[in-house]
C-alpha cells in the first residue's frame, strides 16, 4: 500500500477569491438579519484555514433562523480546555457549540457540561461516520459528541534509502541499523517529548499489543503484560541509537523538521506532512529534494502479522448544557461538518474527514493520495483511554515515561499502575 509522491498529481488548492466572495455574502446576511436572530456561538477550531468560508456557507443555508459566530481560543489544547472548564463550571450560557478534543468527552459528560444527543440526533450525527470517531464521542454507551474530523499517524520514509518500507517495528529498527552501518541517513522520527504527543505514540504501541491503561468503566488501572511489552519496545527503541539525539524533546514540529531537512529516514507523523512538505518545496531546495524522494505507508505493525492500532486524533462538536439554543446549535454543528464542508476542511485546513463518503470524492483523493491507507487505519484506530480523569492520566504517562531512554519496563509499569490507580480513586498529586 506504500506509494511515492513522484506518481501523485499536485492538487490545486481552493482560490481565496472564492472564499472572499462567500465571506462578503455572509456579512451581507448578517447585516440584513434582525436584531433578535439567534446567535450560535462556536468555540474551538474556528481559526482553522478556510473555516470562515464554512461558517458563511452555513449562515447562508440557515436563511436567518440563526447565525453562527466563531470565537477564538488559545492555540494549544491544554489552554483551550482550561478556558472551557472555567466557563462551563460557571454555567456560562454564552457558549453554545464546543469544538472539543477527542479526549475530553468523558470528563465533560461526567461533569454535566455537555448534552447527551437524543436518539434522533444521534442517528443523524453518526450517519456515514467511521465507528472509531464515534467511539471518541461516546461515554458509557451514550453519545455526547458530533464527530467533526479525525486523524491517525502514518509512516513517512525515503524510497532512495529503503525502496520498500518496513512492515513492522522490528523491520524498521533493522533497516535503520543497516543504513547507519552503511553511513547513510538512518534516524527514526518519533514524538518523545514530555507532552501529549508522546502519550499518543505510546498508546499506539500499547493498544497494538492488545492493552489499555484503564478498564471500560474507568475504575481500575489495567497495567499488565501488554503494558510491559509496550514499555520494552519503547525502551529498546530509545536506547538503540537509532532515534534522534533530541528524542526526549521532540514534538511534531521537531519530528517534521528532521524529516524535512533530510536527517531522518523514517518518520512517524500525521498526514499534514504531505501538504507541509509540498508547501516548503516551493521555496526551499532542501525541502524540494526530500519532497521528490518521500513516500508513505501504513504505520508499522507492532505485533507481526497484525495491523497496528493507531491512536485517533481529531475533534468533536458538543452542545453545552448551558446553551439557550441547543436545537440551533445541533443544526449548526451538522452543517459545519456536513460531507461537503468536511471536504472543504480537508482541502483548506488538512482536517481528515470522519465521514466515509468523502473518501470517494476525486478531489479528496487527488489531495490525499494516501486516502486508502488512512481509511484502512481509521477503521481499526483506537481512542486514548476513555476516562473522566484523562487529563491527569496523560500527565502521569508522559512524566513517568520521560525521558524515554530511562524507561525500566518492570519498574515503570509498577509506577504507572500505582499512579493511575491513585488518580482513579481520587488520591495522589500530579507530577
BALO-317764 format. One line per field, with one value per residue (C-alpha): z, y, x; residue in one letter; residue number from 1. Coordinates in steps of 0.25 Angstrom, whole numbers, plus 5000, padded with zeros to 4 digits. Layout:
N
z <- c(Z, ...) .
y <- c(Y, ...) .
x <- c(X, ...) .
res <- c(A, ...) .
n <- c(NUM, ...) .
//
This chain:
431
z <- c(5000, 5000, 4989, 4985, 4983, 4969, 4964, 4970, 4963, 4970, 4976, 4972, 4985, 4987, 4982, 4993, 4984, 4985, 5000, 5000, 4991, 5001, 5013, 5007, 5005, 5019, 5024, 5016, 5022, 5036, 5033, 5028, 5040, 5050, 5064, 5070, 5061, 5069, 5070, 5072, 5078, 5073, 5081, 5077, 5063, 5057, 5054, 5044, 5030, 5022, 5034, 5031, 5018, 5024, 5034, 5023, 5015, 5027, 5031, 5016, 5018, 5031, 5024, 5036, 5046, 5053, 5051, 5054, 5061, 5062, 5075, 5076, 5087, 5090, 5080, 5089, 5094, 5109, 5109, 5101, 5111, 5123, 5117, 5114, 5129, 5135, 5127, 5127, 5142, 5144, 5135, 5124, 5115, 5104, 5099, 5090, 5082, 5087, 5078, 5087, 5087, 5085, 5099, 5107, 5105, 5118, 5126, 5121, 5121, 5136, 5140, 5133, 5124, 5111, 5106, 5102, 5088, 5086, 5078, 5066, 5067, 5069, 5057, 5049, 5055, 5052, 5038, 5029, 5041, 5043, 5056, 5063, 5063, 5068, 5080, 5084, 5085, 5094, 5109, 5116, 5103, 5102, 5090, 5094, 5082, 5067, 5060, 5052, 5047, 5051, 5049, 5050, 5048, 5036, 5033, 5024, 5018, 5007, 4996, 4991, 5005, 5006, 4993, 5001, 5015, 5027, 5031, 5045, 5056, 5057, 5042, 5043, 5054, 5046, 5033, 5041, 5047, 5033, 5028, 5040, 5037, 5023, 5027, 5021, 5027, 5037, 5048, 5052, 5056, 5068, 5077, 5090, 5098, 5111, 5105, 5099, 5086, 5094, 5100, 5086, 5082, 5094, 5093, 5079, 5084, 5096, 5088, 5077, 5087, 5092, 5105, 5110, 5122, 5129, 5129, 5122, 5133, 5138, 5151, 5150, 5144, 5134, 5134, 5130, 5121, 5109, 5116, 5119, 5105, 5100, 5110, 5106, 5091, 5095, 5103, 5092, 5082, 5091, 5095, 5081, 5076, 5064, 5069, 5069, 5079, 5083, 5085, 5099, 5094, 5080, 5078, 5064, 5058, 5062, 5056, 5043, 5043, 5044, 5032, 5024, 5026, 5022, 5035, 5037, 5028, 5035, 5042, 5050, 5048, 5044, 5029, 5029, 5026, 5011, 5010, 5019, 5010, 4997, 5002, 5007, 4994, 4986, 4992, 4998, 4990, 5002, 5004, 4990, 4989, 5001, 4995, 4982, 4990, 5000, 5001, 5011, 5017, 5028, 5042, 5045, 5051, 5066, 5066, 5053, 5045, 5052, 5047, 5057, 5065, 5063, 5072, 5068, 5067, 5063, 5068, 5072, 5074, 5087, 5091, 5104, 5115, 5118, 5104, 5102, 5087, 5087, 5075, 5067, 5072, 5067, 5053, 5052, 5056, 5046, 5035, 5039, 5038, 5026, 5016, 5007, 5018, 5023, 5009, 5009, 5023, 5018, 5006, 5013, 5027, 5026, 5035, 5032, 5029, 5039, 5028, 5020, 5007, 5006, 5003, 4990, 4985, 4974, 4979, 4992, 4986, 4978, 4990, 4999, 4991, 5004, 5006, 5005, 5016, 5024, 5023, 5026, 5038, 5043, 5042, 5053, 5060, 5076, 5085, 5096, 5110, 5112, 5126, 5133, 5138, 5125, 5126, 5139, 5133, 5121, 5130, 5138, 5126, 5119, 5132, 5136, 5123, 5122, 5117, 5108, 5110, 5125, 5124, 5133, 5128, 5140, 5150, 5140, 5139, 5154, 5155, 5145, 5151, 5165, 5160, 5151, 5161, 5171, 5161, 5158, 5173, 5176, 5182, 5179, 5174, 5159, 5155) .
y <- c(5000, 5009, 5020, 5030, 5045, 5045, 5038, 5047, 5059, 5073, 5078, 5092, 5098, 5106, 5120, 5131, 5140, 5129, 5130, 5145, 5145, 5135, 5143, 5156, 5149, 5145, 5159, 5163, 5153, 5157, 5172, 5169, 5159, 5165, 5168, 5156, 5146, 5134, 5134, 5121, 5123, 5113, 5111, 5102, 5101, 5114, 5119, 5108, 5111, 5113, 5112, 5126, 5121, 5109, 5118, 5127, 5115, 5110, 5124, 5125, 5112, 5115, 5126, 5135, 5124, 5126, 5132, 5125, 5133, 5128, 5131, 5129, 5121, 5119, 5111, 5099, 5089, 5090, 5105, 5102, 5092, 5102, 5112, 5102, 5097, 5111, 5116, 5103, 5102, 5116, 5111, 5121, 5122, 5129, 5116, 5108, 5099, 5093, 5088, 5078, 5070, 5055, 5052, 5062, 5054, 5046, 5057, 5068, 5058, 5053, 5068, 5070, 5081, 5075, 5069, 5055, 5055, 5050, 5037, 5045, 5054, 5042, 5035, 5048, 5051, 5037, 5034, 5030, 5033, 5024, 5016, 5019, 5034, 5031, 5024, 5036, 5044, 5033, 5031, 5019, 5016, 5030, 5039, 5053, 5058, 5060, 5056, 5067, 5062, 5051, 5047, 5036, 5035, 5029, 5025, 5034, 5029, 5032, 5022, 5025, 5019, 5008, 5005, 4996, 5002, 4993, 4985, 4984, 4992, 4981, 4983, 4998, 4996, 4986, 4995, 5007, 5000, 4995, 5009, 5014, 5003, 5008, 5022, 5026, 5035, 5025, 5032, 5029, 5041, 5039, 5049, 5046, 5059, 5060, 5064, 5059, 5054, 5044, 5039, 5037, 5029, 5020, 5018, 5013, 5003, 4998, 4996, 4989, 4979, 4978, 4986, 4999, 5008, 5007, 4998, 5001, 5008, 5015, 5009, 5001, 5003, 4991, 4991, 4977, 4968, 4976, 4989, 4982, 4979, 4993, 4998, 4989, 4993, 5007, 5005, 4997, 5008, 5019, 5013, 5007, 5019, 5020, 5031, 5046, 5050, 5060, 5049, 5054, 5068, 5064, 5069, 5068, 5081, 5075, 5062, 5068, 5078, 5066, 5059, 5072, 5075, 5061, 5056, 5044, 5032, 5029, 5038, 5034, 5047, 5052, 5053, 5068, 5064, 5064, 5078, 5084, 5077, 5082, 5096, 5096, 5090, 5102, 5111, 5103, 5094, 5084, 5082, 5080, 5069, 5062, 5064, 5058, 5046, 5043, 5033, 5028, 5014, 5008, 5011, 4999, 4986, 4985, 4970, 4964, 4960, 4969, 4983, 4994, 5000, 5015, 5025, 5035, 5050, 5060, 5068, 5066, 5076, 5076, 5085, 5092, 5088, 5103, 5107, 5114, 5110, 5095, 5092, 5102, 5098, 5084, 5089, 5098, 5086, 5077, 5088, 5091, 5077, 5073, 5064, 5076, 5084, 5073, 5072, 5087, 5086, 5074, 5083, 5096, 5092, 5078, 5072, 5057, 5054, 5046, 5043, 5031, 5037, 5048, 5037, 5034, 5049, 5050, 5064, 5058, 5046, 5056, 5064, 5052, 5041, 5033, 5032, 5017, 5015, 5026, 5019, 5005, 5011, 5019, 5007, 5000, 5012, 5014, 5025, 5029, 5024, 5028, 5033, 5046, 5046, 5046, 5059, 5054, 5041, 5047, 5055, 5043, 5035, 5046, 5049, 5034, 5030, 5042, 5042, 5030, 5025, 5024, 5014, 5002, 4993, 4986, 4998, 5007, 4998, 4997, 5013, 5014, 5005, 5012, 5026, 5023, 5015, 5027, 5036, 5027, 5027, 5042, 5041, 5045, 5058, 5061, 5061) .
x <- c(5000, 5012, 5013, 5023, 5019, 5026, 5014, 5004, 4998, 4999, 4986, 4981, 4976, 4964, 4965, 4964, 4955, 4944, 4945, 4945, 4932, 4925, 4930, 4925, 4911, 4911, 4914, 4902, 4893, 4898, 4895, 4881, 4878, 4868, 4873, 4866, 4873, 4878, 4893, 4900, 4914, 4924, 4937, 4949, 4955, 4949, 4963, 4966, 4969, 4956, 4947, 4941, 4936, 4929, 4922, 4918, 4912, 4905, 4899, 4894, 4888, 4881, 4873, 4872, 4868, 4881, 4895, 4907, 4918, 4932, 4940, 4955, 4962, 4977, 4985, 4989, 4979, 4982, 4979, 4966, 4962, 4965, 4956, 4945, 4946, 4946, 4934, 4926, 4928, 4922, 4910, 4913, 4901, 4909, 4916, 4907, 4915, 4928, 4939, 4945, 4958, 4954, 4960, 4950, 4937, 4937, 4941, 4931, 4920, 4922, 4923, 4909, 4915, 4910, 4897, 4895, 4889, 4875, 4872, 4868, 4881, 4890, 4885, 4887, 4901, 4906, 4901, 4913, 4923, 4934, 4932, 4945, 4942, 4928, 4935, 4942, 4929, 4923, 4923, 4917, 4909, 4903, 4906, 4910, 4918, 4916, 4929, 4935, 4949, 4958, 4973, 4983, 4998, 5005, 5020, 5027, 5040, 5051, 5050, 5064, 5069, 5059, 5051, 5041, 5036, 5037, 5025, 5028, 5035, 5045, 5048, 5049, 5059, 5067, 5066, 5071, 5082, 5087, 5086, 5094, 5105, 5106, 5108, 5094, 5083, 5076, 5069, 5054, 5046, 5037, 5030, 5037, 5036, 5028, 5015, 5002, 5009, 5017, 5005, 4999, 5011, 5011, 4996, 4998, 5009, 5001, 4987, 4995, 5000, 4985, 4986, 4980, 4983, 4969, 4957, 4944, 4937, 4950, 4951, 4963, 4977, 4980, 4995, 4998, 5007, 5003, 5008, 5021, 5023, 5020, 5030, 5040, 5039, 5039, 5052, 5059, 5056, 5060, 5074, 5077, 5084, 5074, 5065, 5069, 5078, 5067, 5056, 5053, 5050, 5043, 5029, 5022, 5029, 5043, 5040, 5035, 5047, 5057, 5050, 5049, 5064, 5068, 5072, 5063, 5060, 5047, 5037, 5024, 5015, 5002, 4996, 5000, 5014, 5010, 5004, 5015, 5026, 5019, 5018, 5032, 5037, 5032, 5043, 5053, 5063, 5066, 5051, 5049, 5059, 5052, 5039, 5043, 5048, 5038, 5027, 5016, 5012, 5004, 5008, 5018, 5012, 5016, 5012, 5016, 5004, 4994, 4991, 4995, 4984, 4988, 4983, 4972, 4973, 4962, 4951, 4936, 4925, 4917, 4906, 4907, 4897, 4896, 4893, 4880, 4879, 4882, 4874, 4880, 4894, 4891, 4887, 4899, 4908, 4902, 4904, 4918, 4923, 4914, 4921, 4923, 4929, 4938, 4943, 4946, 4953, 4961, 4966, 4968, 4972, 4977, 4966, 4964, 4949, 4941, 4931, 4934, 4927, 4937, 4948, 4941, 4942, 4952, 4957, 4960, 4967, 4975, 4979, 4981, 4988, 4989, 4974, 4973, 4983, 4977, 4963, 4969, 4976, 4964, 4955, 4963, 4968, 4967, 4964, 4972, 4967, 4953, 4952, 4948, 4962, 4969, 4976, 4982, 4986, 4992, 5001, 5005, 5008, 5017, 5024, 5026, 5032, 5041, 5052, 5049, 5063, 5061, 5050, 5052, 5040, 5036, 5039, 5032, 5020, 5019, 5019, 5009, 4999, 5001, 5000, 4988, 4980, 4982, 4977, 4964, 4962, 4964, 4978, 4991, 4998, 5001, 5015) .
res <- c(X, X, X, X, X, X, X, X, X, X, X, X, X, X, X, X, X, X, X, X, X, X, X, X, X, X, X, X, X, X, X, X, X, X, X, X, X, X, X, X, X, X, X, X, X, X, X, X, X, X, X, X, X, X, X, X, X, X, X, X, X, X, X, X, X, X, X, X, X, X, X, X, X, X, X, X, X, X, X, X, X, X, X, X, X, X, X, X, X, X, X, X, X, X, X, X, X, X, X, X, X, X, X, X, X, X, X, X, X, X, X, X, X, X, X, X, X, X, X, X, X, X, X, X, X, X, X, X, X, X, X, X, X, X, X, X, X, X, X, X, X, X, X, X, X, X, X, X, X, X, X, X, X, X, X, X, X, X, X, X, X, X, X, X, X, X, X, X, X, X, X, X, X, X, X, X, X, X, X, X, X, X, X, X, X, X, X, X, X, X, X, X, X, X, X, X, X, X, X, X, X, X, X, X, X, X, X, X, X, X, X, X, X, X, X, X, X, X, X, X, X, X, X, X, X, X, X, X, X, X, X, X, X, X, X, X, X, X, X, X, X, X, X, X, X, X, X, X, X, X, X, X, X, X, X, X, X, X, X, X, X, X, X, X, X, X, X, X, X, X, X, X, X, X, X, X, X, X, X, X, X, X, X, X, X, X, X, X, X, X, X, X, X, X, X, X, X, X, X, X, X, X, X, X, X, X, X, X, X, X, X, X, X, X, X, X, X, X, X, X, X, X, X, X, X, X, X, X, X, X, X, X, X, X, X, X, X, X, X, X, X, X, X, X, X, X, X, X, X, X, X, X, X, X, X, X, X, X, X, X, X, X, X, X, X, X, X, X, X, X, X, X, X, X, X, X, X, X, X, X, X, X, X, X, X, X, X, X, X, X, X, X, X, X, X, X, X, X, X, X, X, X, X, X, X, X, X, X, X, X, X, X, X, X, X, X, X, X, X, X, X, X, X, X, X, X, X, X, X, X, X) .
n <- c(1, 2, 3, 4, 5, 6, 7, 8, 9, 10, 11, 12, 13, 14, 15, 16, 17, 18, 19, 20, 21, 22, 23, 24, 25, 26, 27, 28, 29, 30, 31, 32, 33, 34, 35, 36, 37, 38, 39, 40, 41, 42, 43, 44, 45, 46, 47, 48, 49, 50, 51, 52, 53, 54, 55, 56, 57, 58, 59, 60, 61, 62, 63, 64, 65, 66, 67, 68, 69, 70, 71, 72, 73, 74, 75, 76, 77, 78, 79, 80, 81, 82, 83, 84, 85, 86, 87, 88, 89, 90, 91, 92, 93, 94, 95, 96, 97, 98, 99, 100, 101, 102, 103, 104, 105, 106, 107, 108, 109, 110, 111, 112, 113, 114, 115, 116, 117, 118, 119, 120, 121, 122, 123, 124, 125, 126, 127, 128, 129, 130, 131, 132, 133, 134, 135, 136, 137, 138, 139, 140, 141, 142, 143, 144, 145, 146, 147, 148, 149, 150, 151, 152, 153, 154, 155, 156, 157, 158, 159, 160, 161, 162, 163, 164, 165, 166, 167, 168, 169, 170, 171, 172, 173, 174, 175, 176, 177, 178, 179, 180, 181, 182, 183, 184, 185, 186, 187, 188, 189, 190, 191, 192, 193, 194, 195, 196, 197, 198, 199, 200, 201, 202, 203, 204, 205, 206, 207, 208, 209, 210, 211, 212, 213, 214, 215, 216, 217, 218, 219, 220, 221, 222, 223, 224, 225, 226, 227, 228, 229, 230, 231, 232, 233, 234, 235, 236, 237, 238, 239, 240, 241, 242, 243, 244, 245, 246, 247, 248, 249, 250, 251, 252, 253, 254, 255, 256, 257, 258, 259, 260, 261, 262, 263, 264, 265, 266, 267, 268, 269, 270, 271, 272, 273, 274, 275, 276, 277, 278, 279, 280, 281, 282, 283, 284, 285, 286, 287, 288, 289, 290, 291, 292, 293, 294, 295, 296, 297, 298, 299, 300, 301, 302, 303, 304, 305, 306, 307, 308, 309, 310, 311, 312, 313, 314, 315, 316, 317, 318, 319, 320, 321, 322, 323, 324, 325, 326, 327, 328, 329, 330, 331, 332, 333, 334, 335, 336, 337, 338, 339, 340, 341, 342, 343, 344, 345, 346, 347, 348, 349, 350, 351, 352, 353, 354, 355, 356, 357, 358, 359, 360, 361, 362, 363, 364, 365, 366, 367, 368, 369, 370, 371, 372, 373, 374, 375, 376, 377, 378, 379, 380, 381, 382, 383, 384, 385, 386, 387, 388, 389, 390, 391, 392, 393, 394, 395, 396, 397, 398, 399, 400, 401, 402, 403, 404, 405, 406, 407, 408, 409, 410, 411, 412, 413, 414, 415, 416, 417, 418, 419, 420, 421, 422, 423, 424, 425, 426, 427, 428, 429, 430, 431) .
//
